[in-house]
């Protein structure tokens, strides 16, 4: 067993190998506090006939890690990965993928399993460091290590690897990963921070990243295995030189104003070159010819940008594609918007619901529910393809989460806007940057629905093409620049600052000195996009959509929750049926009434107030007789709250039968005489009749009673759950 540790500002991060999963090519247990993960790496044989690297990275959430039993009543096994597990897997994948050698075709699988989750420290930092260490220890070719940390800022001070509690008080959550060549991961959620503050946070993290890389190097020195050689696809020089002769033809084919024209011309040219090379080299491996042609296309696209400063469809590096916006497209939606940027088009629909429609979360985080959701769908027709629909992919989840996190800082809190908010972005057409288009469309849809967001949010992607001596940053990249370029740096924010970032790179590391320039280009582009959006809808509509439910909020004493629910939910079900509304009650006594008809919602709120009013000694009530006995009548004073008039208190004269004075269904005026410690209410009718005497007694003062006056028929409170905002 080999153990190394790093002291990160008083918090220890430990990496251990040799004790678990020893049949894997590489296995590491990473630990911070009581949070532990197991990372394993295994390589298979090369796959024949493929032109990509088959890397698979999975993050497995195990409920036992937090002392939980998963699943429903009938299934007690972990099922489909949670959204958080998918996102953590993607966070682990992005910084590691660029560091495998080009041409590797072996199946490689990295599995990260949570062993212990203390709900204090975030496990995703451990996942990245553990996966990198497992690959470095293994014989698998890998140019690691990769080190990862998270940065928060609490009370103006940066914090390394903040806890969940720290992040609740932080205005940013920045995940960084570094290789020997620079940054390989940057993911940010922030409350409109400036570009300068972000650069300062990155600089704060660099010494800790260097320390974690040194720790992994030491682990490899003590326990690493020799790296295996693998068979590379090497194109013969004569075939590559023959392909280069068609460079001018390829450069002409890749320049076209539309994606379809460019793809069609490129395919035809590639097919023609392959045929000519096959004719010239009949004994050549077809894989060599295909690789030579693909390399030629990539080289010409990059050369066009680096040498001529022009992009395939003719734009300059800083030029943004034409933008058009529409709102209110769908007549029955609460809010809708269509955002189009070049050949990327996204339709976003906003739906508002009651607080009870929030999403419950079952995972290894401290978050139990969320009231703001953004879902992203990327159907095959958006890129002119045919493929079966199989639900949301990992990419769909990742892109949806990026837009959601970028918008979350401007969503009004529940105390100001007591609604559950769901956004769905349908990508109708895609030529790259669809996640940023979804962010822009979501902003417009929210404002169209009348959601009082703090500020509009837009997003843009900055790409890069580089060689050993030069680089060019590209504003608002398209598909061919994403596929053949070096970087996709997605940045979203308001006019005041940045709210979300996700960086993908194909480089072994982005030099740190290019980050400030990238951020500045993104700021300028973000403001341009916000200007175009403001031309269509500059601010949220002053009123909610007439189709959206109206939510009425009132607070009752927690002891009164059972009165509103009633026996077996009888009272609350009747209220919802009578007033065509949805009622949600929180444990602290907050009641949310959601109704499409505002008048019915207000009536339901008033009915709940009536139910939860206290019956007061000495007050007079007009109630309905709900039952009679030989000794008196029961009168409903308030919904669900009865009192009894003794037969001697019904009239001034002697009463032989209760029914001689009152019958079930009669309305009578009564006065509260007493409430005993058990909550039973004693009433009088006689005292209110002309010439009647007040039979209430002042001896000993007002009787002590429980708050809420527990009476007959009272049921236990409906269970409520803790909700984390």
Residue pairs with C-beta under 8 A, 6 or more apart in sequence:
1 16
1 17
1 18
1 19
2 16
2 17
2 18
2 219
2 222
2 223
3 14
3 15
3 16
4 14
4 15
4 16
4 215
4 216
4 218
4 219
4 222
5 12
5 13
5 14
5 15
5 215
6 12
6 13
6 14
6 211
6 212
6 214
6 215
8 149
8 160
8 161
8 208
8 211
8 212
9 159
9 160
9 161
9 208
11 32
11 33
11 160
11 161
12 32
13 30
13 31
13 32
13 126
13 129
13 161
13 212
13 215
14 30
14 31
14 32
15 28
15 29
15 30
15 129
15 130
15 133
15 215
15 216
15 219
16 28
16 29
16 30
16 31
17 26
17 27
17 28
17 29
17 133
17 134
17 137
17 219
17 223
18 223
19 29
20 27
20 29
20 38
21 27
21 38
21 40
24 40
24 41
24 42
24 134
24 138
25 41
25 42
25 43
25 138
25 139
25 140
25 225
26 40
26 41
26 133
26 134
26 135
26 136
26 137
26 138
26 140
26 225
27 38
27 39
27 40
27 41
27 134
27 137
28 38
28 39
28 130
28 133
28 134
28 137
28 219
29 36
29 37
29 38
29 39
29 115
29 130
30 36
30 37
30 39
30 126
30 127
30 129
30 130
30 133
31 37
31 116
31 126
32 121
32 125
32 126
32 161
33 118
33 120
33 121
34 116
34 118
34 120
34 121
35 116
35 117
35 118
35 120
35 121
35 122
35 123
35 126
36 65
36 114
36 115
36 116
36 126
37 112
37 113
37 114
37 115
37 123
37 126
37 127
37 130
38 112
38 113
38 115
38 130
39 110
39 111
39 112
39 113
39 127
39 130
39 131
39 133
39 134
40 110
40 111
40 113
40 134
41 108
41 109
41 110
41 131
41 134
41 135
41 137
41 138
41 140
42 108
42 109
42 138
43 106
43 107
43 108
43 109
43 138
43 139
43 140
43 228
44 106
44 107
44 108
44 109
45 106
45 107
46 105
46 106
46 230
46 231
47 54
47 105
47 106
47 107
49 287
50 105
51 287
51 290
51 291
51 294
52 105
53 97
53 100
53 104
53 105
53 108
54 105
54 106
54 107
54 108
55 93
55 96
55 97
55 100
55 108
55 109
55 110
56 107
56 108
56 109
56 110
57 89
57 92
57 93
57 96
57 109
57 110
57 111
57 112
57 131
58 81
58 89
58 109
58 110
58 111
58 112
59 81
59 85
59 86
59 88
59 89
59 92
59 112
59 127
60 78
60 81
60 85
60 111
60 112
60 113
60 114
61 78
61 81
61 82
61 84
61 85
61 114
61 363
61 364
62 78
62 113
62 114
62 115
63 69
63 70
63 78
63 362
63 364
65 114
65 115
65 116
65 117
65 364
66 117
66 118
66 119
66 364
68 362
69 76
70 76
70 77
70 78
70 79
70 362
71 77
71 78
71 79
81 89
82 361
82 362
82 363
83 397
83 401
84 361
84 363
84 364
84 365
85 363
86 394
86 397
86 398
87 397
87 398
87 401
88 112
88 123
88 124
88 127
89 112
89 394
90 394
90 397
90 398
91 124
91 127
91 128
91 175
91 185
91 187
92 110
92 112
92 124
92 127
92 128
92 131
94 177
94 184
94 185
94 503
94 504
95 128
95 132
95 146
95 148
95 177
95 179
95 184
95 185
96 110
96 128
96 131
96 132
96 135
96 142
96 144
96 146
96 184
98 179
98 184
98 505
98 506
98 507
98 508
98 509
99 142
99 143
99 144
99 146
99 179
99 184
99 508
100 108
100 141
100 142
100 143
101 141
101 143
101 230
101 232
103 230
103 232
103 233
104 141
104 230
105 233
106 140
106 230
108 140
110 131
110 134
110 135
112 127
112 130
112 131
114 123
114 364
117 123
117 364
119 164
119 364
119 365
119 366
120 163
120 164
120 165
121 161
121 163
121 164
122 150
122 161
122 163
122 164
122 167
123 364
124 150
124 175
125 148
125 149
125 150
125 161
125 175
128 146
128 148
128 177
128 185
129 146
129 147
129 148
129 212
129 216
131 146
132 144
132 145
132 146
132 147
132 148
132 216
133 145
133 216
133 219
133 220
135 142
135 144
136 142
136 144
136 145
136 216
136 219
136 220
136 224
137 219
137 220
137 223
137 224
137 225
138 225
139 225
139 226
139 227
139 228
140 227
140 228
141 227
141 228
141 230
142 227
143 179
143 180
143 508
144 179
144 216
145 179
145 212
145 213
145 216
145 217
145 220
146 177
146 178
146 179
146 184
146 185
146 213
147 177
147 178
147 208
147 209
147 210
147 211
147 212
147 213
147 216
148 175
148 176
148 177
148 178
148 185
148 209
148 212
149 160
149 161
149 175
149 176
149 205
149 208
149 209
149 212
150 160
150 161
150 162
150 173
150 174
150 175
150 176
151 158
151 159
151 160
151 162
151 172
151 173
151 174
151 176
151 201
151 202
151 204
151 205
152 158
152 159
152 162
152 166
152 167
152 170
152 172
152 173
152 174
153 159
153 170
153 171
153 172
153 197
153 201
154 162
154 166
154 169
154 170
155 169
158 200
158 201
158 204
159 166
159 170
160 204
160 205
160 208
162 170
162 173
164 365
164 366
167 173
171 190
171 191
171 193
172 188
172 189
172 190
172 191
172 193
172 197
172 198
172 201
173 188
173 189
173 190
174 186
174 187
174 188
174 190
174 198
174 201
174 202
174 205
175 185
175 186
175 187
175 188
176 183
176 185
176 186
176 202
176 205
176 209
177 183
177 184
177 185
177 186
177 209
178 184
178 206
178 209
178 210
178 213
178 509
179 508
179 509
180 213
180 508
180 509
181 507
181 508
181 509
181 511
182 507
182 508
182 509
182 510
182 511
182 512
183 202
183 503
183 505
183 509
183 510
183 512
183 515
184 505
184 507
184 508
184 509
184 510
185 503
186 202
186 489
186 501
186 502
186 503
186 515
187 501
187 502
187 503
188 198
188 498
188 500
188 501
188 502
189 405
189 406
189 408
189 409
189 499
189 500
190 198
190 409
190 497
190 498
190 499
190 500
191 409
191 497
191 499
192 409
192 455
192 493
192 494
192 496
192 497
192 498
192 499
193 497
193 498
194 497
194 498
195 497
195 498
195 516
195 519
195 520
195 523
197 497
198 498
198 501
198 519
199 515
199 516
199 519
202 512
202 515
206 512
233 287
233 288
233 291
235 288
235 291
235 292
235 295
236 284
236 288
238 281
239 277
239 281
239 284
239 288
239 289
239 292
240 292
240 295
242 277
242 280
242 281
242 292
243 273
243 277
243 292
243 293
243 295
243 296
244 296
246 269
246 273
246 276
246 296
247 296
247 299
247 300
249 269
249 273
250 266
250 269
250 273
250 296
250 297
250 300
251 300
251 303
251 304
253 262
253 265
253 266
253 268
253 269
254 262
254 265
254 266
254 297
254 300
254 301
254 304
254 312
254 480
255 262
255 304
255 310
255 312
255 313
255 314
256 262
256 265
256 312
256 313
257 313
257 314
258 313
258 343
259 343
259 431
259 478
259 479
259 480
260 384
262 312
262 313
262 480
266 297
270 293
270 294
270 297
273 293
273 296
274 289
274 290
274 293
277 284
277 289
277 292
277 293
278 284
278 286
278 289
281 289
297 484
298 484
301 312
301 480
301 481
301 484
302 465
302 467
302 484
302 485
304 310
304 311
304 312
305 311
305 317
305 465
305 472
305 474
305 481
306 465
306 466
306 467
306 470
306 472
309 316
309 317
309 472
310 316
311 317
311 319
311 474
311 478
311 481
312 478
312 480
312 481
313 478
315 321
317 472
317 473
317 474
317 475
318 475
318 521
318 524
318 525
319 475
319 476
320 341
320 460
320 475
320 476
320 525
320 528
320 529
321 341
321 342
321 343
321 344
321 476
321 478
322 341
322 342
323 339
323 340
323 341
323 529
323 532
323 533
324 340
325 337
325 338
325 339
325 340
325 440
325 444
325 532
325 533
325 535
325 536
325 537
326 337
326 338
326 536
327 335
327 336
327 337
327 338
327 444
327 445
327 447
327 448
327 536
327 537
328 335
328 336
328 448
329 336
329 337
329 338
329 347
330 336
330 349
332 547
333 349
333 350
333 351
333 545
333 547
334 350
334 351
334 352
334 449
334 544
334 545
334 547
334 548
335 349
335 350
335 445
335 446
335 447
335 448
335 449
335 450
335 451
335 545
336 347
336 348
336 349
336 350
336 445
336 448
337 347
337 348
337 441
337 442
337 443
337 444
337 445
337 448
337 537
338 345
338 346
338 347
338 441
339 345
339 346
339 348
339 437
339 438
339 440
339 441
339 444
339 533
340 346
340 429
340 437
341 433
341 437
341 440
341 476
341 529
342 431
342 476
342 478
343 429
343 430
343 431
343 478
344 427
344 429
344 430
344 431
344 432
344 433
344 434
344 437
345 427
345 428
345 429
345 430
345 437
346 425
346 426
346 427
346 428
346 434
346 437
346 438
346 440
346 441
347 425
347 426
347 428
347 441
348 423
348 424
348 425
348 426
348 438
348 441
348 442
348 444
348 445
349 423
349 424
349 426
349 445
350 421
350 422
350 423
350 442
350 445
350 446
350 448
350 449
350 451
351 421
351 422
351 423
351 424
352 419
352 420
352 421
352 449
352 451
352 544
352 545
352 548
352 549
353 419
353 420
353 421
353 422
353 549
353 594
354 419
354 420
354 549
354 551
354 582
354 584
354 592
354 594
355 371
355 414
355 418
355 419
355 420
355 551
355 584
355 586
355 592
355 594
356 420
356 582
356 584
356 592
356 594
357 420
358 369
358 370
358 371
358 420
358 723
359 369
359 370
359 371
359 373
360 368
360 369
360 721
361 367
361 368
361 369
361 370
366 724
367 724
368 721
368 722
368 723
368 724
369 721
369 723
369 724
371 414
371 419
371 420
371 421
371 725
372 404
372 407
372 408
372 411
372 420
372 421
373 404
373 420
373 421
373 422
373 423
374 400
374 401
374 403
374 404
374 407
374 422
374 423
374 424
374 425
374 438
374 442
375 392
375 396
375 400
375 422
375 423
375 424
375 425
376 392
376 396
376 397
376 399
376 400
376 403
376 424
376 425
376 427
376 434
376 435
376 438
377 392
377 396
377 424
377 425
377 426
377 427
378 393
378 395
378 396
378 399
378 427
378 430
378 434
379 389
379 426
379 427
380 386
380 387
380 389
382 427
382 428
382 429
382 430
382 434
383 430
392 400
398 502
399 434
399 435
399 438
400 425
400 438
402 435
402 439
402 490
402 492
402 500
402 502
403 423
403 425
403 435
403 436
403 438
403 439
403 442
403 459
403 492
403 500
404 423
405 499
405 500
406 439
406 457
406 459
406 492
406 493
406 499
406 500
407 423
407 439
407 442
407 443
407 446
407 453
407 457
407 499
407 500
408 499
409 454
409 499
410 453
410 454
410 455
410 456
410 457
410 494
410 499
411 417
411 421
411 451
411 453
411 454
412 451
412 452
412 453
412 454
413 725
414 725
416 452
417 451
417 452
418 551
418 553
418 592
419 451
419 548
419 549
419 551
421 446
421 451
423 442
423 445
423 446
425 438
425 441
425 442
427 434
427 437
427 438
430 479
431 478
431 479
432 461
432 477
432 478
432 479
432 481
432 482
432 488
433 459
433 460
433 461
433 476
433 477
433 478
433 490
435 459
435 490
435 502
436 458
436 459
436 460
436 461
436 490
436 492
437 459
439 457
439 458
439 459
439 492
439 500
440 457
440 458
440 459
440 529
440 533
442 457
443 453
443 456
443 457
443 458
443 533
444 533
444 536
444 537
446 453
446 540
447 453
447 456
447 537
447 539
447 540
447 541
448 537
448 541
448 545
449 541
449 544
449 545
449 548
450 540
450 541
450 542
450 543
450 544
450 545
450 548
451 540
452 540
453 540
454 494
455 494
455 495
455 496
456 494
456 495
456 530
456 533
456 534
456 539
457 492
457 493
457 494
457 499
458 492
458 493
458 526
458 529
458 530
458 533
459 490
459 491
459 492
459 493
459 500
459 526
459 529
460 475
460 476
460 490
460 491
460 492
460 522
460 525
460 526
460 529
461 476
461 477
461 482
461 488
461 489
461 490
461 491
462 473
462 474
462 475
462 477
462 487
462 489
462 491
462 518
462 521
462 522
462 525
463 473
463 474
463 477
463 481
463 482
463 485
463 486
463 487
463 488
463 489
464 471
464 472
464 473
464 474
464 485
464 486
464 487
464 489
464 510
464 514
464 518
465 471
465 472
465 474
465 481
465 484
465 485
465 486
466 472
466 486
466 507
471 486
471 514
473 514
473 517
473 518
473 521
474 481
474 485
475 521
475 522
475 524
475 525
476 525
477 485
477 488
482 488
485 506
486 505
486 506
486 507
487 503
487 504
487 505
487 506
487 507
487 510
488 503
488 504
488 505
489 501
489 503
489 504
489 518
489 522
490 500
490 501
490 502
490 503
490 504
491 498
491 500
491 501
491 518
491 519
491 522
491 526
492 498
492 499
492 500
492 501
492 526
493 499
493 500
493 523
493 526
494 530
495 527
495 530
498 519
503 510
544 550
547 596
548 596
549 582
549 594
549 595
549 596
549 601
550 594
550 595
550 596
550 597
550 598
550 601
551 592
551 593
551 594
551 601
552 592
552 593
552 594
552 595
552 601
552 602
552 604
552 605
553 590
553 591
553 592
553 593
554 590
554 591
554 593
554 605
554 608
554 609
555 589
555 590
555 591
556 564
556 589
556 591
556 608
556 612
557 589
557 612
557 707
557 708
558 587
558 588
558 589
558 717
559 706
559 707
559 708
560 589
560 611
560 612
560 708
561 585
561 589
561 717
561 718
561 720
562 714
562 715
562 716
562 717
562 718
563 571
563 611
563 612
563 640
563 641
563 708
563 714
564 571
564 572
564 575
564 583
564 585
564 591
564 608
564 611
564 612
565 571
565 572
565 585
565 715
565 717
565 718
566 572
566 573
566 574
566 640
566 715
567 713
567 715
568 715
569 718
571 611
571 639
571 640
572 583
572 585
572 718
575 581
575 583
575 604
575 607
575 608
576 582
576 583
576 604
578 604
578 607
579 593
579 595
579 600
579 601
579 603
579 604
579 607
580 595
580 596
580 597
580 600
581 593
581 594
581 595
581 600
581 601
581 604
582 593
582 594
582 595
583 591
583 592
583 593
583 594
583 604
583 608
584 591
584 592
584 594
585 591
585 592
585 718
585 720
586 592
586 720
586 723
587 720
587 721
587 722
591 605
591 608
593 601
593 604
593 605
593 608
594 601
595 601
595 604
607 639
610 638
610 639
611 638
611 639
611 640
611 641
612 708
613 638
614 707
614 708
614 709
615 621
615 637
615 638
615 641
615 643
615 672
615 675
615 681
615 709
616 672
617 672
617 673
617 674
617 675
617 696
617 702
617 703
618 671
618 672
618 696
619 671
619 672
620 669
620 670
620 671
620 672
620 688
621 635
621 637
621 638
621 669
621 670
621 671
621 672
622 667
622 668
622 669
623 635
623 636
623 637
623 643
623 667
623 668
623 670
624 635
624 636
624 665
624 666
624 667
624 668
625 633
625 634
625 635
625 636
625 662
625 663
625 664
625 665
625 666
625 667
625 668
626 634
626 635
626 636
626 642
626 664
627 633
627 634
627 642
627 664
628 634
628 658
628 659
628 662
628 663
628 664
629 658
630 647
630 658
631 646
631 647
631 658
632 644
632 645
632 646
632 647
632 649
632 650
632 658
633 644
633 645
633 647
633 650
633 658
633 661
633 662
633 668
634 642
634 643
634 644
634 645
635 642
635 643
635 644
635 645
635 668
635 670
635 683
636 642
637 643
637 670
637 672
637 681
637 683
640 713
640 714
641 681
641 709
641 711
642 681
642 711
642 712
642 713
643 670
643 672
643 680
643 681
643 682
643 683
644 680
644 681
644 682
644 683
645 662
645 668
645 670
645 683
645 684
645 685
646 682
647 655
647 658
648 655
648 686
649 673
649 683
649 684
649 685
649 686
649 687
649 695
650 658
650 661
650 662
650 685
650 686
651 661
651 685
651 686
651 689
652 686
652 689
652 691
652 692
655 661
661 685
662 668
668 685
669 685
669 688
670 683
670 684
670 685
670 688
671 683
671 684
671 685
671 687
671 688
671 694
671 696
672 681
672 682
672 683
673 682
673 683
673 684
673 687
673 695
673 696
673 697
674 681
674 682
674 696
674 697
674 703
675 681
675 682
675 703
675 705
675 709
676 682
676 703
676 705
677 703
677 704
677 705
677 706
678 710
679 705
679 706
679 708
679 709
679 710
679 711
679 714
680 711
680 712
681 709
681 711
684 694
684 695
684 696
686 692
686 693
686 695
687 693
687 694
687 695
687 696
